Amino acid sequence: MDDPVLLTGAAGRVGTAILGGIADKYEWRLLDREPPTGEVDHEYVVADITDEEAIREAVDGVGAIIHLAGDPRPEAPWDSVLQNNIDGTQTILEAAVDAGVEKFAFASSNHAVGAFETDERKPDIYRTHDEFRLDGTELPRPSNLYGVSKASGEVLGRYYHDHYDIDVVCVRIGNLTKDHPPIDYERGQAMWLSYRDCAHLFDRCVEADYDYEIVYGISDNDRKYYSIERAKEVLGYEPQDNSAHFDD
């Protein structure tokens, strides 16, 4: 990717993981609603994701967008996810197609499919002997209104790909933690995503060839109920970490 890459929500946890791994690989244009707290090595835009004029200026001249910005709270109320997550995603997709952006990577969430974790399936679904897998072909089953907003972002991506030919990949991010998975939390281990694998996965979202995809963003854990085969096949994802490495 020779053109700049726009990273929205750059100051958040996912943005920190991405920049921690591949900051030197691209010319970045970082966007966040809050100004940076220290020195930054890349162009930095302070703007709200729903500010149409500011977003159109931010996407001008970029080749790819990694869209993380939004209200990340699982308990976020409807008015917030509607404005920040759904309207914000539509605003930046509209600006992206008008600007001729080639690729759009959308940070979806495990909460878009959280209702698959029924009482009948738990806790076996989190254990190595269980063969149940979600692979991205299933319909969303959100566990909260935040999950509804992420499922809506996936559908918006589908619409803009089909009607405007922008390449879109939606990454249903699992449990991102920096140093290790939660040792005593089976669900967290099953959906763990390391910072290193997160950076690599979004790097592949920028570099790989695809049309429209939904993939799962977890490390190569022994415990898993998300399949990462599609991410490996289409994106060339090669995760290095496994939550089992931290077992006693």
C-alpha positions as CSV (number, residue, x, y, z in Angstrom):
1,M,0.0,0.0,0.0
2,D,1.7,3.1,-1.3
3,D,-1.0,5.6,-0.3
4,P,-1.6,6.6,3.3
5,V,-3.8,4.4,5.6
6,L,-6.4,6.1,7.7
7,L,-6.9,4.7,11.1
8,T,-9.9,5.9,13.0
9,G,-10.2,5.6,16.7
10,A,-6.5,5.5,16.7
11,A,-6.0,6.2,20.4
12,G,-8.1,3.2,21.6
13,R,-7.0,-0.2,22.6
14,V,-7.2,-1.8,19.1
15,G,-5.5,1.2,17.5
16,T,-2.7,1.0,20.1
17,A,-2.2,-2.7,19.3
18,I,-2.1,-2.0,15.5
19,L,0.4,0.9,15.8
20,G,2.5,-1.0,18.3
21,G,3.1,-3.7,15.7
22,I,3.1,-2.0,12.3
23,A,3.6,1.7,12.9
24,D,6.6,1.8,10.6
25,K,5.1,-0.1,7.7
26,Y,2.7,2.5,6.4
27,E,2.2,6.2,6.1
28,W,-0.5,6.7,8.6
29,R,-3.2,9.3,9.0
30,L,-4.6,8.9,12.5
31,L,-8.0,10.1,13.5
32,D,-9.5,10.4,17.0
33,R,-12.0,12.6,18.7
34,E,-9.5,13.5,21.4
35,P,-6.1,15.2,20.7
36,P,-3.0,13.2,21.3
37,T,-1.6,13.1,24.9
38,G,2.0,13.1,23.7
39,E,4.1,13.4,20.6
40,V,3.0,11.4,17.5
41,D,5.1,10.4,14.5
42,H,2.2,10.5,12.1
43,E,-0.4,12.9,10.8
44,Y,-3.1,13.3,13.4
45,V,-6.6,14.5,12.8
46,V,-8.9,15.5,15.7
47,A,-12.5,14.9,14.6
48,D,-15.7,13.3,15.5
49,I,-16.6,10.3,13.2
50,T,-20.1,11.9,12.6
51,D,-18.6,15.2,11.3
52,E,-19.2,14.7,7.6
53,E,-17.0,17.6,6.4
54,A,-14.1,16.6,8.6
55,I,-14.4,12.9,7.6
56,R,-14.4,13.8,3.9
57,E,-11.2,15.7,4.4
58,A,-9.6,12.9,6.4
59,V,-10.3,10.2,3.7
60,D,-9.0,12.3,0.9
61,G,-6.0,10.7,-0.7
62,V,-5.9,7.5,1.4
63,G,-5.7,4.1,-0.1
64,A,-7.2,2.1,2.8
65,I,-9.2,2.7,5.9
66,I,-9.1,0.8,9.2
67,H,-12.3,1.9,11.0
68,L,-12.2,1.5,14.7
69,A,-14.0,4.6,15.9
70,G,-17.2,4.4,17.9
71,D,-18.6,3.8,21.3
72,P,-16.9,0.6,22.5
73,R,-19.0,0.0,25.6
74,P,-21.0,-3.3,25.6
75,E,-23.6,-1.5,27.7
76,A,-23.7,1.6,25.5
77,P,-27.3,3.0,25.1
78,W,-29.1,3.1,21.8
79,D,-28.7,6.9,21.2
80,S,-24.9,6.5,21.5
81,V,-24.5,3.4,19.3
82,L,-26.9,4.9,16.7
83,Q,-24.9,8.1,16.4
84,N,-21.3,7.0,16.9
85,N,-21.4,3.4,15.6
86,I,-24.1,3.2,12.9
87,D,-24.3,6.8,11.6
88,G,-20.5,7.2,12.0
89,T,-19.8,4.1,10.0
90,Q,-22.2,5.1,7.2
91,T,-20.6,8.6,7.2
92,I,-17.1,7.3,6.6
93,L,-18.2,4.6,4.1
94,E,-20.0,7.2,2.0
95,A,-16.9,9.5,2.1
96,A,-14.7,6.5,1.3
97,V,-16.5,5.6,-1.9
98,D,-16.7,9.2,-3.0
99,A,-12.9,9.5,-2.5
100,G,-12.2,6.3,-4.4
101,V,-10.7,4.4,-1.4
102,E,-9.8,0.9,-2.3
103,K,-10.1,-1.0,1.0
104,F,-12.1,-0.7,4.1
105,A,-11.5,-2.8,7.2
106,F,-14.2,-2.6,9.8
107,A,-13.7,-3.5,13.4
108,S,-16.8,-5.6,14.2
109,S,-17.1,-7.5,17.5
110,N,-17.8,-10.8,19.2
111,H,-20.9,-9.0,20.5
112,A,-22.4,-9.2,17.1
113,V,-22.8,-13.0,17.6
114,G,-22.8,-13.1,21.4
115,A,-26.3,-14.7,21.6
116,F,-24.9,-17.9,20.1
117,E,-23.5,-18.6,23.6
118,T,-26.7,-20.1,24.9
119,D,-27.0,-21.7,28.3
120,E,-27.3,-25.0,26.6
121,R,-23.9,-24.6,25.0
122,K,-22.0,-23.1,27.9
123,P,-19.5,-23.8,29.3
124,D,-18.6,-26.6,26.8
125,I,-18.5,-24.1,24.0
126,Y,-15.3,-22.7,25.5
127,R,-13.5,-26.0,25.9
128,T,-11.2,-27.8,23.6
129,H,-13.3,-30.9,23.2
130,D,-16.3,-28.9,21.8
131,E,-16.5,-28.8,18.0
132,F,-19.0,-25.9,17.7
133,R,-17.6,-23.2,15.5
134,L,-18.8,-19.9,14.1
135,D,-17.1,-19.1,10.7
136,G,-18.6,-15.8,9.5
137,T,-21.3,-17.3,7.3
138,E,-23.9,-17.3,10.1
139,L,-26.3,-14.5,10.6
140,P,-25.6,-12.1,13.5
141,R,-27.1,-12.8,16.9
142,P,-26.2,-9.7,18.9
143,S,-25.9,-9.9,22.7
144,N,-26.6,-6.2,23.3
145,L,-27.3,-3.0,21.4
146,Y,-23.6,-2.5,20.9
147,G,-23.6,-5.8,19.1
148,V,-26.6,-4.6,17.0
149,S,-24.5,-1.6,16.0
150,K,-21.6,-3.8,14.9
151,A,-23.9,-6.1,12.9
152,S,-25.3,-3.0,11.3
153,G,-21.8,-1.9,10.3
154,E,-21.3,-5.3,8.7
155,V,-24.5,-4.9,6.6
156,L,-23.5,-1.3,5.7
157,G,-20.1,-2.7,4.4
158,R,-22.0,-5.3,2.4
159,Y,-24.2,-2.6,0.8
160,Y,-21.3,-0.3,-0.1
161,H,-19.3,-3.2,-1.5
162,D,-22.2,-4.4,-3.7
163,H,-23.2,-1.0,-4.9
164,Y,-19.9,0.9,-5.1
165,D,-17.3,-1.9,-5.4
166,I,-15.2,-0.9,-2.4
167,D,-13.5,-4.0,-0.9
168,V,-14.7,-4.5,2.7
169,V,-13.5,-6.9,5.4
170,C,-15.3,-7.0,8.8
171,V,-13.2,-8.4,11.6
172,R,-15.2,-9.8,14.6
173,I,-12.7,-9.0,17.2
174,G,-12.5,-11.3,20.3
175,N,-10.9,-10.6,23.6
176,L,-7.9,-8.3,23.0
177,T,-5.5,-8.1,25.9
178,K,-1.9,-7.0,25.8
179,D,0.2,-9.4,27.8
180,H,-1.8,-12.6,28.3
181,P,-5.3,-13.9,28.2
182,P,-7.4,-13.9,31.4
183,I,-6.1,-17.1,33.0
184,D,-9.2,-18.0,35.1
185,Y,-11.7,-17.0,32.4
186,E,-12.6,-19.8,30.0
187,R,-14.6,-17.5,27.6
188,G,-11.8,-15.0,27.5
189,Q,-9.2,-17.7,26.7
190,A,-11.4,-19.0,23.9
191,M,-11.7,-15.7,22.2
192,W,-8.3,-14.2,23.1
193,L,-6.5,-12.0,20.6
194,S,-3.0,-10.9,21.4
195,Y,-1.7,-7.5,20.4
196,R,0.8,-9.1,18.1
197,D,-1.8,-11.1,16.2
198,C,-4.1,-8.1,16.1
199,A,-1.5,-5.9,14.4
200,H,-0.7,-8.7,11.9
201,L,-4.4,-9.4,11.1
202,F,-5.1,-5.7,10.3
203,D,-1.9,-5.6,8.3
204,R,-3.3,-8.4,6.2
205,C,-6.6,-6.5,5.9
206,V,-4.6,-3.7,4.2
207,E,-2.4,-6.0,2.0
208,A,-4.6,-8.9,0.9
209,D,-7.0,-9.1,-2.0
210,Y,-10.6,-9.7,-1.2
211,D,-14.1,-8.5,-2.1
212,Y,-16.4,-8.7,1.0
213,E,-15.5,-10.9,3.9
214,I,-16.4,-11.4,7.6
215,V,-13.6,-13.0,9.6
216,Y,-12.9,-13.7,13.2
217,G,-10.2,-11.9,15.0
218,I,-8.7,-14.2,17.6
219,S,-5.3,-15.9,18.1
220,D,-4.7,-19.5,17.3
221,N,-6.1,-20.7,20.6
222,D,-6.6,-24.4,21.5
223,R,-9.8,-23.2,23.1
224,K,-11.9,-21.6,20.4
225,Y,-15.5,-21.5,19.1
226,Y,-14.6,-19.0,16.3
227,S,-13.1,-20.4,13.2
228,I,-10.1,-18.5,11.8
229,E,-9.8,-20.6,8.7
230,R,-11.3,-17.9,6.5
231,A,-8.9,-15.3,7.8
232,K,-6.0,-17.6,7.0
233,E,-7.3,-18.5,3.6
234,V,-8.4,-15.2,2.3
235,L,-6.2,-12.7,4.2
236,G,-3.1,-14.8,4.7
237,Y,-3.4,-14.5,8.5
238,E,-0.7,-16.4,10.4
239,P,-1.4,-16.0,14.1
240,Q,1.6,-16.6,16.4
241,D,-0.1,-16.8,19.8
242,N,-2.3,-19.3,21.7
243,S,-4.0,-18.8,25.0
244,A,-3.0,-22.4,26.0
245,H,0.6,-21.3,26.2
246,F,-0.3,-19.5,29.5
247,D,-1.9,-22.5,31.2
248,D,-0.1,-23.7,34.3
